[in-house]
Amino acid sequence: MPVFRIHRMKEAPRESFRWAPHVSGMANVKPKDYEAAAEVEADSEYAAWGVLRASGQPLNVGDLLEASTGDLRICKYVGFEEARWVLPEVKPSEQQQSFVPLPVAALANSAQV
């Protein structure tokens, strides 16, 4: 039986998500907006939804189910839709920027000019 990892949406982004207009298609989600919660064994995301509902800890709109295969599904008012993690672009800091040192002779020549 497949295992689904549950990611609960934090409250601040949940309010924005709850009131945003519904759009179909793949949802882009940010890891910073979620907390890993638990795992559940179920045949499908809908079966996992039912198990969690019966346990008293139902999935809420915006929560994610991540299959052991890596497939990510987001819970919406209309059911589950595909989702993918969007990671922020890493910008190199000034300390991480590489530089090419000039030979000492080149520095001595530039000082005489």
C-alpha positions, 0 to 999 in steps of 0.5 A, a space after each residue: 500500500 502506498 505511503 503519503 507524507 502529509 505537509 500542513 500549510 501554515 496559517 498565514 499562507 492558508 488565509 491567502 490561499 483560501 481566499 484566492 480565486 481557483 485556478 486549474 492546473 499545476 500549483 506551485 508551492 513553496 516549502 517555507 509555507 508548509 510543515 511536515 506533519 505525518 504519514 498515512 498509508 492509503 491506496 490513493 490521495 482520496 483514500 488518504 483524505 478519508 483515513 485522515 478525516 476519520 482520524 479527527 485530523 482531516 486535510 484542510 484546503 491547501 494541505 499537501 500529500 506527497 506520494 513515495 514516488 515524489 508526486 505532490 497533490 494539493 487539497 483544494 475545494 474541488 479535490 486534489 490537483 497536481 503541485 510542485 515545489 518551487 525553490 527560491 533562486 540562490 543568489 551568490 553573496 559578495 563573499 561567495 563571488 569568485 575573483 581572479 587575482 592579478 599577478 603581483 607584477 601587474 599590480 606593481 606596474 599599475 601603481 607606477 602609471 
